[in-house]
Amino acid sequence: MLKMKDNQLQNVNPQVFGQLKDRLVSKVDYDDNVTDEIDNREVFDLIRHLKDPEHPLTLEEINVVHQSNIFVDDVKNIIKVEFTPTIPHCSMATLIGLSIRVKLLRSLPSRYKVTVVISSGTHSSEHEVNKQLADKERVAAALENGHLLEVLNDCLRPL
């Protein structure tokens, strides 16, 4: 659990929401001879269990990620994820966005262009955070920072 400098949580008591049921898996899903397009549910399943940096809760449980805010164009190889911080001034928004981006970059075929943005109007610094998340050099530099990488990997570990 990551705390602010003065050892205080920003969102002391986040609201916890229900979770979607796991997707049913069939024999076809394991058949390597069947072409299986990636859809928004598959992307959602990759990121729904990411941990919040402040609380022992998943991004799905605190309503930061929703299947309906994931857009996939398998033909054009484009994936866009919009996420919603729990509070409008969340200082963890960049870290949350970075964890989503890194999880997808590590999990999906490299042919996909992955974009992660804050849902419009849900954060006081949305333009600045979105600019950071879109900057490949900043993302690469962040991943070279040992402490930040440790925190990020902790967000990626299952609860």
N, C-alpha and C positions, 0 to 999 in steps of 0.2 A: 504494500500500500504506500503510495507516494503522498507526502504531505507538503504543504506550503512551507516557506522559510520559517514562519513563526510557529510551526508544528500544528497548524490548524487545517482542517479539511475545508475546502471551498463549499461543497455541497454536503453538509453534515448528514442530512437525512433524505437521500434520493428516493423517489417513488419507484417501487418495483412492480413490473408488469409481467403478464403471463408469457409463456414461450410457445412457439409453434411446435407441433409434434414433428418428430423426425420423419423424413421422407421415406416412403416404402421403397425398398430396393428389390429389383427382380433379377432373374437370370440374365436378361438382356443387358442389364447394367454391367455385367461382368464379361460380356461377349466382346472380345477384341475385334471381331469382324463387323460389328455394328458401329456406324458412325453416330456419335452422340454429341449433338450440339450443346454447348454450355448455355444455360439459361439463368435467369435472375435467382431462381431458387438455389441452384448449385453454388452460385457466388455467395448468396446469403448464408448457406451452410458453412462456407469457408470462414466467414467473419463473425457469425452470430455468437460464437463462444469466446471471442477475444475478451480479455479482462479489462475492466475499467482501471485506470492507474490509481484512483483514490479509494476504491471500495472493492471488496471481494465479490463482485457481481460481474456478470457478462454484459457486453454492450447491448445484447438483445433484451436482457432483463430490465435495463434502465431506459429502454426505448431510444437508444442512440442510433441503432441501425434497424431498418425495416426492409422487408423484401420488396415492397412497392417503390422504394427509393433506389433501386438498383436497375440499371438500364444496360442491356446487352444487345449488341449487334454482332452476331457471330459471323456474318458474311463480311462485314467491314473490319472485324477484329477489334471492336471497341467495347470497353466496359467502363461505365461511369457509376460511382457510388456517391450518393448524397447522405451525409450523416447529420444528426441533430444533437448538439451538446445539451446536457441537462439544464444548464443555466446560461443566460446570454453573455456572461463575462467569463466563461470557463477558461482558465489558463492552461488546461490540459487538452484543449481542442487540437492543437498542432500535433501533440503526441498521439492522441487518439487517431487522427487522420493518418499520421505516419504509420501507426501500427496496422491500420486497414490496408494501406498501400503496400507495405512490406509483405504482409501475409499473402496478398493477391499476387505480388510479383514473384514470391517464392513458390506459390502453389499452381499458378496457371501457366499454360504454354507461353513462351516468349513472344509469340506472334500478336498478342493482345496489347493494345495501348490502354493502360489503366489510368483513369482519372478519379481522384477522390476530392470531393468538395463538401463544404458545409452547406446544408440546406439554406436556401435564400431567406434572409430575414431572421435567422435564429441565433445569431451571435454578433456581438458588438464590433468585433474585428474580423468579420467573415472575409472581406476582400484581402486583408493582409495574410490571414491564415491560408486561404486558397492559393495565393501567390506563392507562399512558401512550399506548399504541398505540390505545386505544379513545377517547381524549379528543380530539375534533375540534379544540378550541381549541389544545391543545398541538401537535398535528400541524401546524395552520396556522401557529403561531408558529415551529415548527422550520423550516418551508419559507420563512420570511421571513429566517432567519439565513443570510447570504451564505456564510460558511465551511461551515456544515453542508450547505447546498444544493449547494455545489461537491463535497463529499465524497459526498453522496447521488447526484448526477448521475454521478459517476465509477463508482459501484456499478452504475448502470443502463446504462453504456456496454458494448457487447460487447467481449470479450477480443480 
